[in-house]
Structure formats: C-alpha cells, structure tokens
C-alpha cells in the first residue's frame, strides 16, 4: 500500500496501487492513514511491551506488517467512527519472535 495525501484533510490514505505497477489486485483496499498508523502502533506496543516512542524506522526494523483486507462499499456515520479492525491483520517479524494478532 502507498500513502496518498488528501487535499483539505489533516490525514491521507493508504491505498493499493497495483494498477500503477501494471498489475491487477483481486481485492484492492484502502484505509485512512491516521487510523492505520494508530492501530499499528497500538498492536506493536501490545506485542512488545514497548513504552517509548514508536517510529517508522523501528516498525520497519521489527519487520512489522499489517494486512488490510478489502472493505465494504458505501458510506454512513458508522464508517466515520474509526477503522474496521476486523479487516486488519498485524504480524511482527521473526527477528522479535513470531506474533500475529487479528
């Protein structure tokens, strides 16, 4: 997924960009950047008991991966409340021990 800025919004989105590489994604997904980043930091802290600041570099070094499954179409107030965490799978790399949380 790639970060895409949104004009007139304080946050951006992470979106599937397979088509930009000439590929076809069977389940393209997207999620607000602030929601996905907060989810990732929360899960990392829960998995590692890390209390200090969590940087992008730390997450990359720890081989953190978050899979975002395709969501449902449509809008509404429920979608503005926060991320649908049932669509997210967090995995912490083998260097720190295998850990996966859904």
N, CA, C and O atoms as CSV, one atom per row, in Angstrom:
chain,resi,resn,atom,element,x,y,z
A,1,UNK,N,N,0.846,-1.175,0.000
A,1,UNK,CA,C,0.000,0.000,0.000
A,1,UNK,C,C,0.892,1.238,0.000
A,1,UNK,O,O,2.014,1.222,0.505
A,2,UNK,N,N,0.372,2.279,-0.566
A,2,UNK,CA,C,1.113,3.530,-0.667
A,2,UNK,C,C,0.319,4.649,-0.003
A,2,UNK,O,O,-0.909,4.608,0.060
A,3,UNK,N,N,1.040,5.643,0.488
A,3,UNK,CA,C,0.405,6.796,1.106
A,3,UNK,C,C,-0.055,7.760,0.014
A,3,UNK,O,O,0.689,8.061,-0.920
A,4,UNK,N,N,-1.279,8.234,0.143
A,4,UNK,CA,C,-1.829,9.225,-0.779
A,4,UNK,C,C,-2.367,10.391,0.050
A,4,UNK,O,O,-3.263,10.211,0.875
A,5,UNK,N,N,-1.820,11.578,-0.172
A,5,UNK,CA,C,-2.277,12.770,0.555
A,5,UNK,C,C,-3.685,13.135,0.104
A,5,UNK,O,O,-4.078,12.859,-1.029
A,6,UNK,N,N,-4.442,13.762,1.009
A,6,UNK,CA,C,-5.796,14.224,0.679
A,6,UNK,C,C,-5.838,15.724,0.886
A,6,UNK,O,O,-5.521,16.225,1.964
A,7,UNK,N,N,-6.226,16.421,-0.138
A,7,UNK,CA,C,-6.345,17.877,-0.035
A,7,UNK,C,C,-7.439,18.222,0.966
A,7,UNK,O,O,-8.474,17.559,1.024
A,8,UNK,N,N,-7.205,19.241,1.735
A,8,UNK,CA,C,-8.123,19.782,2.743
A,8,UNK,C,C,-8.456,18.794,3.866
A,8,UNK,O,O,-9.471,18.949,4.544
A,9,UNK,N,N,-7.610,17.783,4.064
A,9,UNK,CA,C,-7.781,16.847,5.176
A,9,UNK,C,C,-6.458,16.745,5.927
A,9,UNK,O,O,-5.395,16.780,5.307
A,10,UNK,N,N,-6.508,16.621,7.250
A,10,UNK,CA,C,-5.261,16.507,8.012
A,10,UNK,C,C,-4.619,15.122,7.879
A,10,UNK,O,O,-3.487,14.923,8.318
A,11,UNK,N,N,-5.317,14.186,7.289
A,11,UNK,CA,C,-4.802,12.827,7.125
A,11,UNK,C,C,-4.806,12.459,5.647
A,11,UNK,O,O,-5.422,13.135,4.823
A,12,UNK,N,N,-4.127,11.405,5.340
A,12,UNK,CA,C,-4.137,10.860,3.986
A,12,UNK,C,C,-4.751,9.473,4.019
A,12,UNK,O,O,-5.452,9.111,4.964
A,13,UNK,N,N,-4.484,8.712,2.991
A,13,UNK,CA,C,-4.968,7.340,2.912
A,13,UNK,C,C,-3.824,6.433,2.500
A,13,UNK,O,O,-2.904,6.856,1.799
A,14,UNK,N,N,-3.885,5.193,2.937
A,14,UNK,CA,C,-3.027,4.158,2.387
A,14,UNK,C,C,-3.897,3.381,1.407
A,14,UNK,O,O,-4.978,2.916,1.765
A,15,UNK,N,N,-3.430,3.244,0.185
A,15,UNK,CA,C,-4.239,2.624,-0.870
A,15,UNK,C,C,-3.412,1.598,-1.643
A,15,UNK,O,O,-2.189,1.699,-1.739
A,16,UNK,N,N,-4.108,0.622,-2.182
A,16,UNK,CA,C,-3.494,-0.369,-3.060
A,16,UNK,C,C,-3.202,0.314,-4.391
A,16,UNK,O,O,-4.071,0.972,-4.963
A,17,UNK,N,N,-1.989,0.156,-4.873
A,17,UNK,CA,C,-1.607,0.791,-6.141
A,17,UNK,C,C,-1.092,-0.236,-7.136
A,17,UNK,O,O,-0.184,0.046,-7.918
A,18,UNK,N,N,-1.671,-1.420,-7.103
A,18,UNK,CA,C,-1.231,-2.469,-8.025
A,18,UNK,C,C,-1.378,-2.021,-9.475
A,18,UNK,O,O,-0.535,-2.352,-10.309
A,19,UNK,N,N,-2.421,-1.284,-9.782
A,19,UNK,CA,C,-2.636,-0.850,-11.164
A,19,UNK,C,C,-1.523,0.076,-11.645
A,19,UNK,O,O,-1.230,0.114,-12.840
A,20,UNK,N,N,-0.898,0.824,-10.732
A,20,UNK,CA,C,0.208,1.704,-11.106
A,20,UNK,C,C,1.426,0.892,-11.556
A,20,UNK,O,O,2.271,1.381,-12.305
A,21,UNK,N,N,1.499,-0.353,-11.086
A,21,UNK,CA,C,2.600,-1.230,-11.484
A,21,UNK,C,C,2.193,-2.145,-12.636
A,21,UNK,O,O,2.954,-3.031,-13.025
A,22,UNK,N,N,1.003,-1.934,-13.178
A,22,UNK,CA,C,0.513,-2.761,-14.272
A,22,UNK,C,C,0.000,-4.111,-13.827
A,22,UNK,O,O,-0.092,-5.037,-14.633
A,23,UNK,N,N,-0.336,-4.236,-12.552
A,23,UNK,CA,C,-0.841,-5.488,-12.002
A,23,UNK,C,C,-2.317,-5.354,-11.674
A,23,UNK,O,O,-2.842,-4.245,-11.581
A,24,UNK,N,N,-2.977,-6.473,-11.501
A,24,UNK,CA,C,-4.373,-6.481,-11.105
A,24,UNK,C,C,-4.463,-7.063,-9.697
A,24,UNK,O,O,-4.041,-8.194,-9.458
A,25,UNK,N,N,-5.006,-6.297,-8.782
A,25,UNK,CA,C,-5.188,-6.758,-7.405
A,25,UNK,C,C,-6.600,-7.347,-7.298
A,25,UNK,O,O,-7.567,-6.679,-7.661
A,26,UNK,N,N,-6.736,-8.581,-6.808
A,26,UNK,CA,C,-8.060,-9.182,-6.701
A,26,UNK,C,C,-8.935,-8.554,-5.616
A,26,UNK,O,O,-10.157,-8.705,-5.645
A,27,UNK,N,N,-8.329,-7.858,-4.666
A,27,UNK,CA,C,-9.100,-7.247,-3.575
A,27,UNK,C,C,-8.446,-5.929,-3.158
A,27,UNK,O,O,-7.886,-5.844,-2.065
A,28,UNK,N,N,-8.505,-4.893,-4.012
A,28,UNK,CA,C,-7.871,-3.622,-3.651
A,28,UNK,C,C,-8.494,-3.044,-2.381
A,28,UNK,O,O,-9.709,-3.093,-2.188
A,29,UNK,N,N,-7.645,-2.503,-1.531
A,29,UNK,CA,C,-8.110,-1.980,-0.250
A,29,UNK,C,C,-7.507,-0.605,-0.015
A,29,UNK,O,O,-6.509,-0.234,-0.633
A,30,UNK,N,N,-8.124,0.141,0.883
A,30,UNK,CA,C,-7.634,1.456,1.287
A,30,UNK,C,C,-8.088,1.710,2.715
A,30,UNK,O,O,-9.087,1.152,3.169
A,31,UNK,N,N,-7.337,2.568,3.429
A,31,UNK,CA,C,-7.714,2.936,4.788
A,31,UNK,C,C,-7.084,4.276,5.138
A,31,UNK,O,O,-5.992,4.605,4.674
A,32,UNK,N,N,-7.784,5.037,5.958
A,32,UNK,CA,C,-7.239,6.319,6.419
A,32,UNK,C,C,-5.904,6.116,7.103
A,32,UNK,O,O,-5.735,5.185,7.890
A,33,UNK,N,N,-4.959,6.983,6.805
A,33,UNK,CA,C,-3.606,6.840,7.337
A,33,UNK,C,C,-3.561,6.970,8.854
A,33,UNK,O,O,-2.856,6.202,9.509
A,34,UNK,N,N,-4.292,7.918,9.429
A,34,UNK,CA,C,-4.225,8.097,10.875
A,34,UNK,C,C,-4.771,6.878,11.613
A,34,UNK,O,O,-4.244,6.511,12.664
A,35,UNK,N,N,-5.805,6.253,11.087
A,35,UNK,CA,C,-6.358,5.058,11.711
A,35,UNK,C,C,-5.380,3.891,11.624
A,35,UNK,O,O,-5.152,3.191,12.611
A,36,UNK,N,N,-4.808,3.684,10.453
A,36,UNK,CA,C,-3.898,2.562,10.258
A,36,UNK,C,C,-2.616,2.734,11.075
A,36,UNK,O,O,-2.104,1.767,11.637
A,37,UNK,N,N,-2.107,3.944,11.141
A,37,UNK,CA,C,-0.895,4.200,11.920
A,37,UNK,C,C,-1.144,3.995,13.416
A,37,UNK,O,O,-0.312,3.394,14.096
A,38,UNK,N,N,-2.263,4.477,13.937
A,38,UNK,CA,C,-2.593,4.297,15.356
A,38,UNK,C,C,-2.780,2.812,15.687
A,38,UNK,O,O,-2.296,2.336,16.714
A,39,UNK,N,N,-3.478,2.088,14.819
A,39,UNK,CA,C,-3.671,0.644,15.011
A,39,UNK,C,C,-2.320,-0.069,15.079
A,39,UNK,O,O,-2.095,-0.900,15.959
A,40,UNK,N,N,-1.429,0.258,14.152
A,40,UNK,CA,C,-0.123,-0.398,14.076
A,40,UNK,C,C,0.700,-0.136,15.330
A,40,UNK,O,O,1.303,-1.061,15.874
A,41,UNK,N,N,0.735,1.096,15.792
A,41,UNK,CA,C,1.492,1.439,16.997
A,41,UNK,C,C,0.890,0.748,18.219
A,41,UNK,O,O,1.631,0.229,19.054
A,42,UNK,N,N,-0.431,0.732,18.339
A,42,UNK,CA,C,-1.083,0.068,19.474
A,42,UNK,C,C,-0.758,-1.420,19.504
A,42,UNK,O,O,-0.435,-1.964,20.560
A,43,UNK,N,N,-0.842,-2.079,18.353
A,43,UNK,CA,C,-0.547,-3.516,18.284
A,43,UNK,C,C,0.921,-3.796,18.569
A,43,UNK,O,O,1.252,-4.787,19.220
A,44,UNK,N,N,1.804,-2.925,18.084
A,44,UNK,CA,C,3.234,-3.106,18.338
A,44,UNK,C,C,3.521,-3.017,19.838
A,44,UNK,O,O,4.256,-3.834,20.393
A,45,UNK,N,N,2.935,-2.022,20.475
A,45,UNK,CA,C,3.144,-1.864,21.921
A,45,UNK,C,C,2.587,-3.049,22.698
A,45,UNK,O,O,3.190,-3.491,23.677
A,46,UNK,N,N,1.447,-3.561,22.268
A,46,UNK,CA,C,0.862,-4.724,22.944
A,46,UNK,C,C,1.723,-5.967,22.767
A,46,UNK,O,O,1.831,-6.778,23.687
A,47,UNK,N,N,2.334,-6.128,21.603
A,47,UNK,CA,C,3.148,-7.318,21.319
A,47,UNK,C,C,4.511,-7.266,21.972
A,47,UNK,O,O,5.084,-8.310,22.286
A,48,UNK,N,N,5.048,-6.067,22.185
A,48,UNK,CA,C,6.427,-5.945,22.656
A,48,UNK,C,C,6.564,-5.310,24.031
A,48,UNK,O,O,7.660,-5.296,24.591
A,49,UNK,N,N,5.483,-4.785,24.588
A,49,UNK,CA,C,5.517,-4.044,25.856
A,49,UNK,C,C,6.446,-2.838,25.753
A,49,UNK,O,O,7.100,-2.475,26.730
A,50,UNK,N,N,6.509,-2.223,24.592
A,50,UNK,CA,C,7.354,-1.059,24.303
A,50,UNK,C,C,6.631,0.191,24.769
A,50,UNK,O,O,5.501,0.448,24.352
A,51,UNK,N,N,7.281,0.985,25.645
A,51,UNK,CA,C,6.653,2.193,26.172
A,51,UNK,C,C,7.184,3.469,25.543
A,51,UNK,O,O,6.544,4.516,25.643
A,52,UNK,N,N,8.338,3.402,24.900
A,52,UNK,CA,C,8.950,4.596,24.296
A,52,UNK,C,C,8.260,4.912,22.973
A,52,UNK,O,O,7.358,4.198,22.534
A,53,UNK,N,N,8.701,5.988,22.359
A,53,UNK,CA,C,8.138,6.394,21.069
A,53,UNK,C,C,8.348,5.295,20.029
A,53,UNK,O,O,9.383,4.629,20.009
A,54,UNK,N,N,7.356,5.122,19.173
A,54,UNK,CA,C,7.428,4.133,18.098
A,54,UNK,C,C,7.575,4.889,16.786
A,54,UNK,O,O,6.683,5.635,16.383
A,55,UNK,N,N,8.703,4.689,16.132
A,55,UNK,CA,C,8.969,5.379,14.866
A,55,UNK,C,C,8.753,4.430,13.690
A,55,UNK,O,O,8.689,3.212,13.856
A,56,UNK,N,N,8.644,5.006,12.522
A,56,UNK,CA,C,8.535,4.221,11.290
A,56,UNK,C,C,9.751,3.304,11.151
A,56,UNK,O,O,9.622,2.145,10.756
A,57,UNK,N,N,10.925,3.830,11.476
A,57,UNK,CA,C,12.153,3.050,11.368
A,57,UNK,C,C,12.109,1.834,12.300
A,57,UNK,O,O,12.526,0.743,11.910
A,58,UNK,N,N,11.610,2.012,13.519
A,58,UNK,CA,C,11.508,0.906,14.466
A,58,UNK,C,C,10.567,-0.174,13.934
A,58,UNK,O,O,10.860,-1.365,14.034
A,59,UNK,N,N,9.444,0.245,13.372
A,59,UNK,CA,C,8.493,-0.718,12.814
A,59,UNK,C,C,9.108,-1.480,11.645
A,59,UNK,O,O,8.916,-2.690,11.523
A,60,UNK,N,N,9.842,-0.784,10.792
A,60,UNK,CA,C,10.490,-1.443,9.655
A,60,UNK,C,C,11.570,-2.418,10.128
A,60,UNK,O,O,11.667,-3.537,9.624
A,61,UNK,N,N,12.376,-1.988,11.094
A,61,UNK,CA,C,13.423,-2.862,11.642
A,61,UNK,C,C,12.824,-4.096,12.311
A,61,UNK,O,O,13.440,-5.162,12.300
A,62,UNK,N,N,11.651,-3.969,12.881
A,62,UNK,CA,C,10.976,-5.072,13.569
A,62,UNK,C,C,10.191,-5.950,12.603
A,62,UNK,O,O,9.554,-6.922,13.010
A,63,UNK,N,N,10.241,-5.604,11.340
A,63,UNK,CA,C,9.551,-6.357,10.288
A,63,UNK,C,C,8.045,-6.450,10.553
A,63,UNK,O,O,7.441,-7.514,10.413
A,64,UNK,N,N,7.458,-5.324,10.935
A,64,UNK,CA,C,6.021,-5.256,11.184
A,64,UNK,C,C,5.282,-5.206,9.854
A,64,UNK,O,O,5.670,-4.471,8.946
A,65,UNK,N,N,4.223,-5.986,9.747
A,65,UNK,CA,C,3.369,-5.984,8.568
A,65,UNK,C,C,1.917,-5.909,9.023
A,65,UNK,O,O,1.520,-6.573,9.980
A,66,UNK,N,N,1.134,-5.096,8.330
A,66,UNK,CA,C,-0.302,-5.036,8.582
A,66,UNK,C,C,-0.986,-5.281,7.249
A,66,UNK,O,O,-0.759,-4.556,6.280
A,67,UNK,N,N,-1.822,-6.301,7.207
A,67,UNK,CA,C,-2.584,-6.607,6.007
A,67,UNK,C,C,-3.955,-5.975,6.162
A,67,UNK,O,O,-4.615,-6.122,7.190
A,68,UNK,N,N,-4.369,-5.265,5.114
A,68,UNK,CA,C,-5.678,-4.616,5.102
A,68,UNK,C,C,-6.528,-5.336,4.074
A,68,UNK,O,O,-6.237,-5.294,2.879
A,69,UNK,N,N,-7.585,-6.000,4.538
A,69,UNK,CA,C,-8.493,-6.692,3.641
A,69,UNK,C,C,-9.473,-5.691,3.038
A,69,UNK,O,O,-9.737,-4.636,3.614
A,70,UNK,N,N,-9.995,-6.034,1.894
A,70,UNK,CA,C,-10.951,-5.165,1.219
A,70,UNK,C,C,-12.188,-4.981,2.092
A,70,UNK,O,O,-12.695,-5.936,2.681
A,71,UNK,N,N,-12.663,-3.743,2.165
A,71,UNK,CA,C,-13.847,-3.430,2.956
A,71,UNK,C,C,-15.098,-3.412,2.110
A,71,UNK,O,O,-15.061,-3.707,0.915
A,72,UNK,N,N,-16.184,-3.071,2.726
A,72,UNK,CA,C,-17.455,-2.999,2.008
A,72,UNK,C,C,-17.628,-1.620,1.386
A,72,UNK,O,O,-17.026,-0.645,1.833
A,73,UNK,N,N,-18.434,-1.553,0.378
A,73,UNK,CA,C,-18.723,-0.281,-0.282
A,73,UNK,C,C,-19.792,0.467,0.502
A,73,UNK,O,O,-20.543,-0.121,1.281
A,74,UNK,N,N,-19.841,1.748,0.284
A,74,UNK,CA,C,-20.876,2.560,0.906
A,74,UNK,C,C,-20.325,3.438,2.002
A,74,UNK,O,O,-19.183,3.273,2.433
A,75,UNK,N,N,-21.131,4.360,2.446
A,75,UNK,CA,C,-20.705,5.293,3.475
A,75,UNK,C,C,-21.616,5.222,4.671
A,75,UNK,O,O,-22.244,4.198,4.939
A,76,UNK,N,N,-21.679,6.320,5.382
A,76,UNK,CA,C,-22.545,6.378,6.540
A,76,UNK,C,C,-21.770,6.740,7.786
A,76,UNK,O,O,-20.541,6.681,7.794
A,77,UNK,N,N,-22.481,7.118,8.850
A,77,UNK,CA,C,-21.842,7.564,10.076
A,77,UNK,C,C,-20.983,6.498,10.745
A,77,UNK,O,O,-19.988,6.834,11.387
A,78,UNK,N,N,-21.338,5.230,10.614
A,78,UNK,CA,C,-20.564,4.165,11.255
A,78,UNK,C,C,-19.143,4.109,10.697
A,78,UNK,O,O,-18.213,3.746,11.418
A,79,UNK,N,N,-18.965,4.458,9.441
A,79,UNK,CA,C,-17.639,4.399,8.831
A,79,UNK,C,C,-16.741,5.532,9.292
A,79,UNK,O,O,-15.525,5.460,9.116
A,80,UNK,N,N,-17.311,6.579,9.878
A,80,UNK,CA,C,-16.518,7.701,10.356
A,80,UNK,C,C,-16.056,7.522,11.802
A,80,UNK,O,O,-15.269,8.323,12.308
A,81,UNK,N,N,-16.544,6.471,12.466
A,81,UNK,CA,C,-16.242,6.252,13.878
A,81,UNK,C,C,-14.825,5.738,14.108
A,81,UNK,O,O,-14.281,5.920,15.197
A,82,UNK,N,N,-14.232,5.119,13.141
A,82,UNK,CA,C,-12.898,4.552,13.300
A,82,UNK,C,C,-12.718,3.372,12.375
A,82,UNK,O,O,-13.628,3.025,11.623
A,83,UNK,N,N,-11.556,2.753,12.424
A,83,UNK,CA,C,-11.278,1.667,11.488
A,83,UNK,C,C,-12.048,0.400,11.819
A,83,UNK,O,O,-12.354,0.123,12.979
A,84,UNK,N,N,-12.351,-0.352,10.793
A,84,UNK,CA,C,-12.943,-1.673,10.956
A,84,UNK,C,C,-11.782,-2.630,11.180
A,84,UNK,O,O,-11.193,-3.125,10.219
A,85,UNK,N,N,-11.447,-2.895,12.439
A,85,UNK,CA,C,-10.260,-3.685,12.752
A,85,UNK,C,C,-10.413,-5.153,12.350
A,85,UNK,O,O,-9.426,-5.888,12.330
A,86,UNK,N,N,-11.624,-5.586,12.033
A,86,UNK,CA,C,-11.789,-6.960,11.554
A,86,UNK,C,C,-11.133,-7.133,10.186
A,86,UNK,O,O,-10.887,-8.259,9.755
A,87,UNK,N,N,-10.848,-6.028,9.503
A,87,UNK,CA,C,-10.185,-6.067,8.195
A,87,UNK,C,C,-8.666,-6.097,8.317
A,87,UNK,O,O,-7.975,-6.237,7.309
A,88,UNK,N,N,-8.133,-5.969,9.529
A,88,UNK,CA,C,-6.696,-5.798,9.723
A,88,UNK,C,C,-6.051,-7.025,10.365
A,88,UNK,O,O,-6.616,-7.635,11.273
A,89,UNK,N,N,-4.871,-7.372,9.884
A,89,UNK,CA,C,-4.073,-8.443,10.476
A,89,UNK,C,C,-2.672,-7.901,10.717
A,89,UNK,O,O,-2.011,-7.442,9.785
A,90,UNK,N,N,-2.218,-7.953,11.960
A,90,UNK,CA,C,-0.909,-7.444,12.368
A,90,UNK,C,C,0.049,-8.618,12.527
A,90,UNK,O,O,-0.286,-9.620,13.159
A,91,UNK,N,N,1.235,-8.491,11.955
A,91,UNK,CA,C,2.259,-9.522,12.093
A,91,UNK,C,C,3.574,-8.853,12.455
A,91,UNK,O,O,3.977,-7.866,11.841
A,92,UNK,N,N,4.230,-9.406,13.457
A,92,UNK,CA,C,5.542,-8.935,13.887
A,92,UNK,C,C,6.563,-9.940,13.395
A,92,UNK,O,O,6.379,-11.145,13.566
A,93,UNK,N,N,7.636,-9.461,12.786
A,93,UNK,CA,C,8.622,-10.316,12.141
A,93,UNK,C,C,9.311,-11.299,13.057
A,93,UNK,O,O,9.252,-11.198,14.283
A,94,UNK,N,N,9.971,-12.256,12.421
A,94,UNK,CA,C,10.640,-13.325,13.143
A,94,UNK,C,C,11.796,-12.857,13.999
A,94,UNK,O,O,12.171,-13.530,14.959
A,95,UNK,N,N,12.372,-11.701,13.663
A,95,UNK,CA,C,13.521,-11.227,14.435
A,95,UNK,C,C,13.162,-10.980,15.892
A,95,UNK,O,O,14.015,-11.107,16.770
A,96,UNK,N,N,11.921,-10.633,16.154
A,96,UNK,CA,C,11.485,-10.404,17.540
A,96,UNK,C,C,10.578,-11.519,18.031
A,96,UNK,O,O,9.951,-11.389,19.082
A,97,UNK,N,N,10.500,-12.608,17.286
A,97,UNK,CA,C,9.621,-13.704,17.652
A,97,UNK,C,C,8.316,-13.581,16.898
A,97,UNK,O,O,7.783,-12.482,16.745
A,98,UNK,N,N,7.810,-14.670,16.438
A,98,UNK,CA,C,6.573,-14.649,15.645
A,98,UNK,C,C,5.407,-14.203,16.517
A,98,UNK,O,O,5.212,-14.705,17.623
A,99,UNK,N,N,4.652,-13.272,16.010
A,99,UNK,CA,C,3.470,-12.776,16.716
A,99,UNK,C,C,2.457,-12.354,15.664
A,99,UNK,O,O,2.793,-11.636,14.722
A,100,UNK,N,N,1.245,-12.790,15.822
A,100,UNK,CA,C,0.190,-12.377,14.907
A,100,UNK,C,C,-1.070,-12.124,15.712
A,100,UNK,O,O,-1.452,-12.922,16.568
A,101,UNK,N,N,-1.708,-11.004,15.423
A,101,UNK,CA,C,-2.962,-10.670,16.089
A,101,UNK,C,C,-3.954,-10.231,15.031
A,101,UNK,O,O,-3.607,-9.485,14.116
A,102,UNK,N,N,-5.157,-10.679,15.153
A,102,UNK,CA,C,-6.227,-10.274,14.224
A,102,UNK,C,C,-7.088,-9.232,14.874
A,102,UNK,O,O,-8.046,-8.755,14.265
